[in-house]
Amino acid sequence: MPDQLQRILGIDLPIVLGPFGGLSSVELTAAVSNGGGLGSYGLYGYDEARIRDTAAALRDATARPFAFNLWLPTGDEIDASPAEFDAAVQSVSAFFDELDLPAPVRPRRFLPDLDEQLEAVLEAAPAVLSVVYGVPSPEIVEAARHRGIRVVGTATTVDEALALEAGGVDAIVASGAEAAGHRVSFLRSPETSLVGTIALVPQVVDAVSVPVIAAGGIADRRGVRAALALGAAGVQVGTAFLRTRQSAANDAHRMAIDSTAAHGSVLTAAMSGRLARGASNRAVEVIEASGANAGFPAQNWITGRFRAEATARGLGELQSLWLGQAAALARHDDAHELLRELAAGLAAEPQP
Ligand SMILES: Cc1cc2nc3c(=O)[nH]c(=O)nc-3n(C[C@H](O)[C@H](O)[C@H](O)COP(=O)(O)O)c2cc1C
């Protein structure tokens, strides 16, 4: 099965760097692709121009296949009322004051249009387009296929995997509840779709005929070996790569990865209006205690105004600290070394 994934995606190692919406770096994506895996780059919030610039930078940094990742609209996006928007801003006004930032004014739109993003992605023609939060439309799959782009969907339940296969995707990421970042469920609520990787992967493998990529809680050769034993064709790794020096994470984020125990992460909708796994901090605590949340995408946009500044200043208490339950297993400072560690799990015989 691993061979099948390598053939489809044009890679040497069935190891995928997870995309990091808002935190991907060209350096890390290229390092994983150049090392024989599939580097992914998260395009959440990117407009056409930024997608074109990123594609050009990636082409300069690697001649190997890479993936672009998009969030699909679910139709459940909340159009926050002026009152909800103001209440959410009010609940974090102390952070704007603390950082000497003006209170945000509601923008014309919170996110770039998906069609605009897609046009730029199709033009850039990455080897792979991976998506979260839904099944890509037949038009998207057809347009990608026309340009030789493979399409990878993301499932958190068996039903989602079946829907993605019916939608014509080339491979499926099975994202267990251990994983860092947003719970990308789209058929049921994320709260009722929390299946762990070890239960999810073999059930998805049994249900679909396309290759399955295991994600969530994999950070070393043991996790890779376990995923393959469960029938996965490959793995997608996030947190462990985020810790490496090639990633865009700041020191506060790296320290959070180093200091979060297996039980230490939380699932919270405080930062974005959608459930996501990360380390708790003052921002999460204050927002949760306030009870105000404008919902996605407004909440993500509002907190994004202070998070960007806090991240730039290295203030971990006021930024997002997405990380998964295997954070404490993330030990490598260098992406090439981590890739070698993960590749050791692909060998037929356990490597010491
Ligand atoms: C900062 C951050 C941002 C993420 N953003 C995205 C995203 O935009 N799209 C996506 O498919 N996955 C996203 N993820 C999930 C990862 O790509 C990956 O699937 C996950 O981290 C795997 O679990 P692990 O962290 O236990 O290895 C994100 C993860 C992190 C840590």
The ligand as an ORCA input file, in Angstrom:
! r2SCAN-3c Opt
* xyz 0 1
  C      -0.424     25.319     13.614
  C      -1.203     24.249     12.910
  C      -2.040     24.605     11.859
  C      -2.731     23.613     11.138
  N      -3.497     23.997     10.079
  C      -4.024     23.050      9.260
  C      -4.680     23.429      8.055
  O      -4.808     24.605      7.727
  N      -5.155     22.437      7.255
  C      -5.007     21.084      7.600
  O      -5.402     20.219      6.811
  N      -4.420     20.726      8.758
  C      -3.913     21.662      9.576
  N      -3.261     21.288     10.741
  C      -3.145     19.832     11.071
  C      -1.811     19.258     10.565
  O      -1.640     19.472      9.203
  C      -1.685     17.760     10.854
  O      -2.679     17.006     10.193
  C      -1.741     17.445     12.340
  O      -0.888     18.316     13.040
  C      -1.302     15.995     12.587
  O      -1.328     15.678     13.945
  P      -0.021     15.767     14.886
  O       0.159     17.194     15.192
  O      -0.381     14.954     16.069
  O       1.149     15.213     14.104
  C      -2.605     22.249     11.503
  C      -1.773     21.901     12.585
  C      -1.075     22.873     13.276
  C      -0.146     22.458     14.388
*
